Amino acid sequence: MAVVRDLRVLLRFQGFRRLLGVRLLSQGADGVYQVALATYVVFSPEKQTSAASIASAMAVLLLPYSLVGPFAGVLLDRWRRRQVLLYGNLLRTALACVTAVLMLSHVPDWLFYASALCVTAVNRFVLAGLSAALPRVVDSHRLVMANALSPTAGTLAATAGGGLAFVVRLVASDSDAAVVLLGATLYLCAALASLRIAPELLGPDQELVRPSLRTSLTGTARGLVAGVRHLAEPARREAAWALLSMTLMRFCYGALTVMVLMLCRYAWSSGSDGGLALLGLAVGISGAGFFVAAVVTPWAVGRLGPGGWIAACAAAAAVLEPALGLPFEAAPMLAAAFILGLTTQGAKIATDTIVQSSVDDGYRGRIFSVYDVLFNVAFVGAAAVAALMLPPDGRSASLVVTLAAVYTAIAVVMARFEMQ
């Protein structure tokens, strides 16, 4: 298979191998931790979950870190990214252990969310650092290939971690705290794996780094303005459009995620364990779509261009999302999970490549952190819209049709831009 051959080529780069190892362990731990939180909030038998409560949880966990993201970008353009991966994962290990203790202590919800919020804050630094470091470990000719395989491998690792968490949760009842401790162990492994990378390898270049941390923090606003101006330059116009398109696709994915959660919890199963098993199956099938995206995206980008591939992914989602979603049956919706996994991840790979190829190294940390903030805002906004539109059982034809219209608009705009 071409994907196996491409992976063999990339694995010849020692820096790529080691960075990939950190990514797999770190995002695998993310999958474990996130599923533990989801099952604790949504599938606990004593909780009567609504779309509004899911939206509130997403807002508490994600929205405040729209403020942290810009600081992460400025700091990533000044701190050694290897150290961010090391200390970020060590800190997440400790914070995840605190979350497990709070689950067992039956504390007020706000204290539990505060703990999870801290883990999410550190996550912003780690994920942005992984993306910003990738061009430092492969040459420019293999960047598309690396973007197809490395983030997708991380997503698959998160999916595998989530699957492992589902299994542990189903086998051992009331085991959310044990699942969180499993995530903490994987975070520790990721920190230890980062020690195999030379501290200077991942950049940024020292001549681009301001020496004073205080100066860097006070100059955050100016740095962000400079980053936005850099992105707004004519040579980087495609990157700006790609970021906007990916943000809207993330919005659609977030709204559909809330809908599937509600369907699994109430419409497709009479018990929480049955709904949890269906949700685990949906996550696994969506992960298969991520894998297929990694296989086909380099070929598709080579023929359509990255912008054309984003348009094609959005067009496919615009057609298949309502065709498979409107029956509101489990089997077609699981097929939709595969399609949306493929199209969303395929568009993300193309977007990552456009941004990395267009943005100078001294700005990558800031741009990828803004990218991450857009992801959070889009997901939380989607959850809020879904909460307004979804009935208690999760069946909403109007939501499905609205999202299809958004996908159509993305496809039209990106196709027109690509033809210019």
Secondary structure, 3 states (H helix, E strand, C coil): CHHHHHHHHHCCCHHHHHHHHHHHHHHHHHHHHHHHHHHHHHCCCCCCCCHHHHHHHHHHHHHHHHCHHHHHHHHHCCCCHHHHHHHHHHHHHHHHHHHHHHHHHCCCHHHHHHHHHHHHHHHHHHHHHHHHHHHHCCCHHHHHHHHHHHHHHHHHHHHHHHHHHHHHHHHCCCCHHHHHHHHHHHHHHHHHHHCCCCCCCCCCCHHHCCCCHHHHHHCHHHHHHHHHHHHHCHHHHHHHHHHHHHHHHHHHHHHHHHHHHHHHHHHCCCCHHHHHHHHHHHHHHHHHHHHHHHHHHHHHHHHHHHHHHHHHHHHHHHHHHHHHHCCCCHHHHHHHHHHHHHHHHHHHHHHHHHHHHHCCHHHHHHHHHHHHHHHHHHHHHHHHHHHHHCCCCCCCHHHHHHHHHHHHHHHHHHHHHHHC
